[in-house]
Structure formats: structure tokens, C-alpha cells
């Protein structure tokens, strides 16, 4: 699935099941909440925090997909073509960082 196809799939889902998009600020708050859920899993699975009973059944892939869904919602409602934006961003990073990481002694 391309990013453009993902954007259409989310838009179709919103129109069929979601009634309408939440406003941009609400979606920003939801995105922050979802990123927090990713952070919680990361801290417990890969970090030093111990798991709690409430962490049972939480899956990193599902939480990352929640982040992606809300991110796509924000792109859709603000008129961003994520495919084009991502391709432009990769090109920017390639030009800026073509040797930077290879020359980093820390890596």
C-alpha cells in the first residue's frame, strides 16, 4: 500500500464509520496520546521499567498503527500529500546527511 492509498483508505473509513474528522487540535492531542502508548510499551519491553497488569495484551505494532492512522488523519484534513512529503523529506535527508553518519565515530 502506498501512502496515497493509505490516505484514501483512512478517508474512506472516516466517511463510513467515523462520521467526520475530529478537528486538528483534537487529532494532535490524540496523536500525542498514541505516541505515549508507544513509549509505554518501549519503556517496558526494551527499557528498564517493569510491566504492570494493565500492560497485558498491548502490542507495539498495533500502537504504531494507531499513530500512523492519526498521522494520516492530520495529513488528510490539512491537505498534505504524505507520499510527496515523505519523498521530499528523504531527498532532503540524503543531501544533508550523505556522509554525516558514515563519518560519525560514535556509530
C-alpha positions in Angstrom: 0.0 0.0 0.0 1.4 3.4 -0.9 1.0 6.4 1.4 -1.5 7.8 -1.0 -3.5 4.6 -0.8 -3.3 4.7 3.0 -4.6 8.3 3.0 -7.6 7.2 0.8 -8.3 4.2 3.0 -8.3 6.3 6.1 -10.5 9.0 4.4 -13.0 6.3 3.3 -13.0 4.8 6.8 -13.7 8.2 8.4 -16.6 8.8 6.0 -18.1 5.4 6.5 -17.6 4.8 10.3 -16.2 8.0 11.8 -18.9 10.5 10.7 -16.2 13.2 10.3 -12.7 14.0 11.2 -12.0 15.3 14.7 -10.7 18.9 14.5 -7.0 19.3 14.0 -6.2 20.2 17.6 -8.1 17.1 18.9 -6.2 14.9 16.5 -3.0 16.4 17.7 -3.9 15.5 21.3 -4.9 12.0 20.2 -1.6 11.7 18.3 0.3 12.6 21.5 -1.7 10.1 23.4 -1.0 7.3 20.9 2.8 8.2 20.9 2.6 7.9 24.7 1.2 4.4 24.4 4.1 3.5 22.1 6.5 5.0 24.7 4.9 2.9 27.5 5.5 -0.3 25.5 9.0 0.7 24.6 9.9 1.5 28.2 8.6 -1.9 29.4 9.7 -4.1 26.6 13.1 -2.5 25.7 13.7 -0.2 28.6 14.1 -0.7 32.3 10.5 -0.3 33.5 8.7 -3.4 34.8 5.4 -4.4 33.3 2.1 -3.8 35.0 -1.1 -5.9 34.7 -2.6 -3.1 32.6 0.1 -3.6 30.0 -1.1 -7.1 29.2 -2.3 -7.5 25.6 -0.6 -4.3 24.4 1.2 -4.8 21.1 3.8 -2.4 19.7 2.6 -3.0 16.1 -1.0 -2.1 17.0 0.1 1.1 18.8 2.4 2.1 15.9 -0.6 1.6 13.6 -2.7 3.8 15.8 0.0 6.5 15.5 0.0 6.1 11.7 -3.8 6.3 11.5 -4.0 9.6 13.4 -1.0 11.0 11.5 -2.8 10.2 8.2 -5.9 11.8 9.5 -4.0 15.0 10.3 -2.4 14.9 6.8 -5.8 14.4 5.1 -7.5 17.2 7.0 -4.7 19.7 6.4 -4.2 18.8 2.7 -0.8 17.2 2.9 0.1 14.5 0.3 2.2 12.3 2.6 3.7 10.4 -0.3 5.1 13.6 -1.8 6.1 15.0 1.6 7.9 11.8 2.5 9.8 11.6 -0.8 10.9 15.2 -0.4 12.0 14.5 3.2 14.1 11.5 2.2 15.7 13.6 -0.5 16.5 16.3 2.0 18.0 13.9 4.4 20.0 12.2 1.7 21.5 15.5 0.6 22.2 16.7 4.1 23.4 13.5 5.7 25.0 11.6 2.8 28.3 11.3 4.7 27.4 12.5 8.1 26.5 9.2 9.7 29.3 7.3 8.0 31.8 9.7 9.4 30.4 9.6 12.9 32.9 7.7 15.1 30.2 7.1 17.6 28.4 4.9 15.2 
